[in-house]
Amino acid sequence: MNILLTGASRGIGAAARAALEQAGHNVAGHSTRGGSGLIDADFTRSDAPRQLWEQAVHALGGRVDVLVNNAGVYEAVADDADDAEWHAAWTRTMTVNLQASADLSRLAIQHFRQMGGGRIVNVSSRAGYRGDSPQHWHYAASKAGMIGMTKSIARGYAGEGILAFAVCPGFTMTGMAEDYLESRGGAKLLADIPLGRVAGAEEVAETVRWLAVDAPASATGAVIDVNGASYVR
Ligand SMILES: NC(=O)c1ccc[n+]([C@@H]2O[C@H](COP(=O)([O-])OP(=O)(O)OC[C@H]3O[C@@H](n4cnc5c(N)ncnc54)[C@H](OP(=O)(O)O)[C@@H]3O)[C@@H](O)[C@H]2O)c1
C-alpha cells in the first residue's frame, strides 16, 4: 500500500511510520520541518495541505491508497485570555488539527475516486468524546470535529470503496503527553486509567496500521478507543 502519513517525525506518527514500513508499505511521511526523508508542510499555512498532497502523490509514484491524518497540536489557552489571544489559539488549533485534515481528506477522496477506492484514518482523541481541560476547549472541539468528519466520509463515500476510520487515543507516551502529565500532577493522573498506565505510542501505531490496512470494509465509520478504559462509551 502507498500511504501518506502526516506528523511522522515523532510520537505516534513516528511509531506508525515504523509499523507501516515494517509491514512492507510505502510511506510518504510528513512533518512541519521535514528532514529524515519527510515532506515538510506547515499546516498553519492554508496552501500547505494541497502542496503536501501533490508532493506525496509524486513521491508515491502517482498512487495513494491510504491517508493518515495524524499531525496535531495540543496547546493551552486560558479561558480569560484577551480576545486576540483566544481567537489566535482557536484558529491555530482548528487549522492544524481539523482544517488541514479536511483539506487532505477532500483531495484524497478526489484521488480515490479515480483509483477505485482508498482509506482515510484520522487520529482523533479521547478528548473528542470526553472533553478536555478548561485550557483546551479548542483541542477537544477540533478532535470532536475529526470524528464528525470521519463519519460523514464513511457514510458518504462507502459506495465508492472509500472507507474512513478514526482512532481516539487517551494519554499516549509522546512529547505531547509528557508535557501534559507533568503539568497535571504526573502519576496522580494515572489513577484515572484502570489499566494503570498510559498507552505506548506503538499501541496506537498498531491500531493505525490495522485500520489503514486490515480493518474490514464493513467497519467503515468506526472509531476505536485506545485509552486503557479511562473513558468507555
Ligand atoms: N500523545 C497523546 O497523549 C495523544 C492523545 C490523544 C490524541 N493524540 C493525537 O495524536 C496525534 C499525534 O500526537 P503525538 O503525541 O504523537 O504528537 P507530537 O509528538 O507532538 O507530534 C506532533 C506531530 O505533528 C506535527 N505538527 C505539529 N505542528 C504542525 C503544523 N503546524 N503543521 C504540520 N504538522 C505539525 C509535528 O511535526 P514537527 O515534528 O515538525 O513539529 C509532529 O510530527 C495528534 O493528532 C494528537 O492530537 C495524542
PDBQT file of the ligand as one rigid body, heavy atoms in Angstrom, charges set to zero:
ROOT
HETATM    1  N1  LIG A 301       0.080  11.910  22.835  1.00  0.00    +0.000 N 
HETATM    2  C1  LIG A 301      -1.143  11.832  23.320  1.00  0.00    +0.000 C 
HETATM    3  O1  LIG A 301      -1.359  11.621  24.537  1.00  0.00    +0.000 OA
HETATM    4  C2  LIG A 301      -2.315  11.949  22.397  1.00  0.00    +0.000 A 
HETATM    5  C3  LIG A 301      -3.584  11.654  22.910  1.00  0.00    +0.000 A 
HETATM    6  C4  LIG A 301      -4.679  11.742  22.067  1.00  0.00    +0.000 A 
HETATM    7  C5  LIG A 301      -4.519  12.119  20.759  1.00  0.00    +0.000 A 
HETATM    8  N2  LIG A 301      -3.282  12.417  20.283  1.00  0.00    +0.000 N 
HETATM    9  C6  LIG A 301      -3.171  12.831  18.892  1.00  0.00    +0.000 C 
HETATM   10  O2  LIG A 301      -2.240  12.018  18.215  1.00  0.00    +0.000 OA
HETATM   11  C7  LIG A 301      -1.595  12.775  17.194  1.00  0.00    +0.000 C 
HETATM   12  C8  LIG A 301      -0.084  12.648  17.386  1.00  0.00    +0.000 C 
HETATM   13  O3  LIG A 301       0.230  13.057  18.695  1.00  0.00    +0.000 OA
HETATM   14  P1  LIG A 301       1.721  12.974  19.291  1.00  0.00    +0.000 P 
HETATM   15  O4  LIG A 301       1.591  12.988  20.753  1.00  0.00    +0.000 OA
HETATM   16  O5  LIG A 301       2.455  11.880  18.612  1.00  0.00    +0.000 OA
HETATM   17  O6  LIG A 301       2.279  14.409  18.817  1.00  0.00    +0.000 OA
HETATM   18  P2  LIG A 301       3.761  15.010  18.807  1.00  0.00    +0.000 P 
HETATM   19  O7  LIG A 301       4.759  14.043  19.328  1.00  0.00    +0.000 OA
HETATM   20  O8  LIG A 301       3.636  16.347  19.444  1.00  0.00    +0.000 OA
HETATM   21  O9  LIG A 301       3.992  15.198  17.215  1.00  0.00    +0.000 OA
HETATM   22  C9  LIG A 301       3.158  16.066  16.514  1.00  0.00    +0.000 C 
HETATM   23  C10 LIG A 301       3.375  15.897  15.024  1.00  0.00    +0.000 C 
HETATM   24  O10 LIG A 301       2.547  16.866  14.338  1.00  0.00    +0.000 OA
HETATM   25  C11 LIG A 301       3.389  17.700  13.557  1.00  0.00    +0.000 C 
HETATM   26  N3  LIG A 301       2.918  19.081  13.592  1.00  0.00    +0.000 N 
HETATM   27  C12 LIG A 301       2.905  19.907  14.664  1.00  0.00    +0.000 A 
HETATM   28  N4  LIG A 301       2.507  21.142  14.300  1.00  0.00    +0.000 NA
HETATM   29  C13 LIG A 301       2.282  21.088  12.954  1.00  0.00    +0.000 A 
HETATM   30  C14 LIG A 301       1.916  22.056  11.979  1.00  0.00    +0.000 A 
HETATM   31  N5  LIG A 301       1.705  23.353  12.283  1.00  0.00    +0.000 N 
HETATM   32  N6  LIG A 301       1.795  21.663  10.695  1.00  0.00    +0.000 NA
HETATM   33  C15 LIG A 301       2.031  20.373  10.343  1.00  0.00    +0.000 A 
HETATM   34  N7  LIG A 301       2.405  19.419  11.217  1.00  0.00    +0.000 NA
HETATM   35  C16 LIG A 301       2.534  19.774  12.509  1.00  0.00    +0.000 A 
HETATM   36  C17 LIG A 301       4.777  17.602  14.170  1.00  0.00    +0.000 C 
HETATM   37  O11 LIG A 301       5.792  17.934  13.222  1.00  0.00    +0.000 OA
HETATM   38  P3  LIG A 301       7.221  18.539  13.746  1.00  0.00    +0.000 P 
HETATM   39  O12 LIG A 301       7.960  17.416  14.401  1.00  0.00    +0.000 OA
HETATM   40  O13 LIG A 301       7.916  19.042  12.508  1.00  0.00    +0.000 OA
HETATM   41  O14 LIG A 301       6.875  19.639  14.708  1.00  0.00    +0.000 OA
HETATM   42  C18 LIG A 301       4.802  16.146  14.603  1.00  0.00    +0.000 C 
HETATM   43  O15 LIG A 301       5.132  15.318  13.522  1.00  0.00    +0.000 OA
HETATM   44  C19 LIG A 301      -2.094  14.219  17.340  1.00  0.00    +0.000 C 
HETATM   45  O16 LIG A 301      -3.110  14.468  16.404  1.00  0.00    +0.000 OA
HETATM   46  C20 LIG A 301      -2.652  14.246  18.754  1.00  0.00    +0.000 C 
HETATM   47  O17 LIG A 301      -3.678  15.211  18.899  1.00  0.00    +0.000 OA
HETATM   48  C21 LIG A 301      -2.170  12.333  21.085  1.00  0.00    +0.000 A 
ENDROOT
TORSDOF 0
